[in-house]
Amino acid sequence: MSGRSTMRVEFEEAGERVVYRRHRNGGGLVSPQASVDATAFVARDAWVEPGARVESGTTIASGAWIDADARVGEDVVVGKYVHVGPGATVGDGARLEKGVRLGANARVEPRTRIPEDETVAAGDVVTRARFGIAA
């Protein structure tokens, strides 16, 4: 994992030991099996799950959750309380406004902005034309 975290956090969930590390840039909780670029910002109460990948220049806001095996491109803005579902892909330069929920394996094309509180169904592809707005 690039941008190694400085503090190990452990807890028990459903009888299993779970380990995360705090990302240096923001202090968010990042699984040791995730890859978060050192230039990304992960807010202290945001989560990045195993297998997820977060690229350079991306900002992940408070309360956001990047689920297992999700991919978040370069210079993406992930707003507060956003959930990027398992296996979902967010293209470079996209903006996910507060409360957005991406279903499993959903895909957001580069430079697309998804408005506040929108839900994207599992497997759906979101283009810039869908909402009529660009990032």
C-alpha positions in Angstrom: 0.0 0.0 0.0 1.5 3.4 -0.9 1.1 6.2 1.6 1.4 3.8 4.5 -0.7 4.5 7.5 0.9 5.4 10.8 -1.5 3.8 13.3 -2.9 0.3 13.5 -6.6 0.0 14.5 -8.0 -3.4 15.6 -11.4 -4.5 16.7 -13.6 -7.5 16.8 -16.6 -7.9 14.5 -18.8 -11.0 14.4 -16.2 -12.9 16.3 -13.4 -12.0 13.9 -10.4 -9.7 14.4 -10.5 -6.8 11.9 -7.4 -4.6 11.3 -7.2 -1.2 9.6 -4.5 1.4 9.4 -4.9 5.2 9.6 -3.9 6.9 6.3 -1.3 9.6 6.8 -3.3 12.2 4.8 -6.5 12.6 6.8 -6.3 9.7 9.2 -9.1 7.6 7.6 -9.3 3.9 8.2 -7.7 1.8 5.4 -7.5 -1.9 5.1 -4.0 -3.3 4.8 -5.3 -5.1 1.7 -6.4 -1.8 0.0 -4.2 0.5 -2.0 -4.6 4.3 -1.3 -2.2 6.7 -3.0 -0.2 8.9 -0.6 -1.6 12.0 -2.2 -5.2 11.0 -1.6 -7.0 12.5 1.4 -9.1 10.1 3.5 -11.1 11.8 6.3 -10.6 10.4 9.7 -14.0 8.7 9.9 -14.0 7.4 6.3 -13.3 3.7 5.5 -11.5 2.0 2.6 -12.1 -1.8 2.5 -9.9 -4.7 1.4 -9.1 -4.8 -2.3 -10.2 -1.2 -2.9 -7.9 1.1 -4.9 -7.9 4.9 -4.5 -5.8 6.9 -7.0 -3.8 10.1 -6.7 -5.3 13.5 -5.8 -8.7 12.0 -4.7 -10.5 13.3 -1.7 -12.7 11.0 0.5 -14.9 13.0 2.9 -16.2 12.3 6.3 -18.4 9.2 6.7 -17.7 7.9 3.2 -17.2 4.2 2.7 -15.2 2.7 -0.2 -16.3 -0.9 -0.3 -14.3 -4.0 -1.2 -12.7 -4.2 -4.6 -14.0 -0.7 -5.6 -11.8 1.5 -7.8 -11.7 5.3 -7.4 -9.7 7.1 -10.1 -7.5 10.2 -10.0 -8.7 13.6 -8.7 -12.2 12.2 -7.7 -14.2 14.0 -5.0 -16.2 11.6 -2.8 -18.6 13.6 -0.7 -19.8 13.0 2.9 -21.7 9.8 3.6 -21.1 8.4 0.1 -21.1 4.6 -0.3 -19.1 3.2 -3.3 -20.3 -0.3 -3.5 -18.3 -3.5 -3.9 -16.5 -3.7 -7.2 -17.8 -0.3 -8.3 -15.6 2.0 -10.5 -15.4 5.8 -10.4 -13.6 7.4 -13.3 -11.0 10.1 -13.1 -12.2 13.6 -12.1 -15.7 12.4 -11.1 -17.7 14.1 -8.3 -20.0 12.1 -6.0 -22.0 14.6 -4.0 -23.1 14.1 -0.4 -25.1 10.9 0.3 -24.6 9.2 -3.1 -24.9 5.4 -3.1 -23.3 3.4 -5.8 -24.4 -0.2 -6.1 -22.2 -3.2 -6.6 -20.2 -3.1 -9.8 -21.7 0.2 -10.9 -19.5 2.4 -13.1 -19.2 6.2 -13.2 -17.6 7.6 -16.3 -14.7 10.1 -16.0 -15.6 13.8 -15.2 -19.2 12.9 -14.3 -21.0 14.6 -11.3 -23.7 12.7 -9.4 -26.0 15.0 -7.5 -26.7 14.7 -3.8 -28.5 11.7 -2.4 -28.8 9.9 -5.8 -28.7 6.1 -5.8 -27.1 4.2 -8.7 -28.3 0.6 -9.1 -25.9 -2.3 -9.1 -24.2 -2.8 -12.4 -25.5 0.5 -13.8 -23.3 2.8 -15.9 -23.5 6.5 -15.3 -22.5 8.9 -18.1 -22.2 12.7 -18.0 -25.4 12.9 -20.1 -27.5 11.1 -17.5 -27.7 14.0 -15.1 -26.9 16.7 -17.7 -24.0 18.0 -15.6 -20.3 17.6 -15.7 -17.8 17.7 -12.9 
